Amino acid sequence: MAKEVRLNKYHQINEYEEQIGYAIDQEWFHDLALHTQIVVKESPLCYAHGRVLYSALSYYLQQHPPASPTDMVTIWETGTARGFSAICMAKALKDQQRAGTIITFDVLPHRTSMYWNCIDDWDGPKTRVELSNLKSEKTVQAMGSTSLVSWIQVVSATLNDSPKNT
């Protein structure tokens, strides 16, 4: 499945990235998608939105430089799921060397072990924190010593997992 969807071409996104001058590293991107977007479902797999998020945020950050060294960007996101979009945006913050926080909201519990319908389910249920900390060697090399997850705070609210930040 991963090899098949990786071959999909998105000409409009290619043009957009070229026009604004920012594109996410493709190897890193597909590796992240393997762990967070390649799932069994009836509809076609598509995770190209991560490219658009990365490029648009990178361009925005370049167009809006910080007024002072302590200025931070705060991003609010809904629907964390496995964290793909938030991690793509965190990579833009890191690559543009900008301080910031991504606050993401989801009804799925953050600290409850569960199956996520992804490749990392093979060894049992995981919390979202455990899932987001799984990294292949390529992803670790691209991120350097700083974890992209350090930019992300997840707020989840369900009956089984009261609202908490992490």
N, C-alpha and C positions, 0 to 999 in steps of 0.2 A: 504494500500500500504506500509506504513512504517513498519508495523509488518512483512509483507511478505518479504521485501527485507532485513530486519535485520537478518533473518534466513539464508541468503546465506552464504556459507562457501567458503573461499579462502585459501586453504591449502598452496599454494606457498607463499602467504603473511604471513601467520602464521609462516612458516619456516623461512622466511626472518627476521621477527621481532625477532624470537628466536635466530637466528644466530648472529644478530648484537646487540641484547640486549635492544632494545627500542620498545615500543608499546604504542600507544595512549590509554588513558582511554576509554573503550568501551561505558560506559553510556554517558559520555560527548560527545563522537564522534557521537553516534546515535542521541542524542538530537540536536546537531548542524545540522546533516543531515536532520532531520525532518523539520527544518526551511529553509534550503538552497538547499537541493538536492531532496527531495521528491516532484516530479512534475508530472503533467499529460503529458505523451508523449507516442509515439508508441513503441519506443525501450525499452528494459529492463532497469530498474533502477540499477545503480551501482555507488557507491561512494567510493569504496575501495582505489582509488588513494590517498585519504586523509590519509589513514594509511601509505602508502608508503612514501608520502611526509614528514609526521611527523617523521617516523622512520629514513629515510635517512638523514634528516636535523639534527636530534638529534645526530646521529652517527657522521656526519661530524663535528658538533660543538665540540663534545668530542675529535675527532681526531685532531682538529685545535684550541687549546686553544688561547685565546687572548694574544698578546705580552705585552699589558699593560691594566690597568683597563679602559682606555678610548676607547679601540678598539671597533668598531661597525661592525656588519655584515650588508651588504646591499644585498637585494634579489630583482631581477627584475622579474616580472611575467606579462604575457600577458593573457588577457581574464578574467577579474575579475568576471563577471556575478554577482552572489549573494554573492561572497566573501568566499566561502567554502574553497578553497585551501589556500588562503591567511591566513584565520583564523587558519587552521591546522598548517601552518608554524609558525604563531605568537605564537601558543601554544608551539611549540617546542622551540622557543626562550625563552619564559617565563619559561618553565620547566627546561631548561638548564641554566637558569639565565644568559642569554647573551643579551647584548645591541644590538639593531639592528632595521632596518627599512625594510619594504616590500613595494616596489614601484610597483604598479600594474596598468596596462594599459587596457582600454576597450573603445570601441566605444559607448557603452550604456552610456547615461548621468548619472552623479553621483548625481546631485541635482534636477533632474526632478522626480516628483511623477509619478509612473506608477505601473501597476500590474506586478508581478514577477513570476506568475505561481507557487505559493507556498502556504503553509498553512497559512501564515500571510497575504494573500490577503483578507481574510474574512471581514476585517473592512475597506477596501478601499485601494487606491493607496498609495505607500510610495516611498520616495527617497531611494537610496542605503544606505545612512547614517542611515536613520530611520530603515531600514530592518536589518542592521548589529548591531544595538543597541538593538534589541529585544532579550531577553534572558529568558529562563525558569529558574526556581529556581535551578535546577540541574546545569545548565551552570554557573550561578552566583556563586554557591558554589565552583565549580571546579576552577573557575578563581580567586577567592579571590577578593580583593578590586581593583585589576588592570584589566582594560579592555584590552582584546587582541586587540581590534580595535585601541588602541593607538600606536601599532607597524606598522599600515598599512597606506600608503598614496595612494590614488587612483587618477590617472590622466585619465580624460576622454576627448575625443575630438569628438564632433559632431557639426553639424550646429546649434543645439539648445542649446548646453552647451559648451562654449569655454573652452580650456584647463585650468584647475586649480588644485591645490594640496589641498587635505584634508585628 
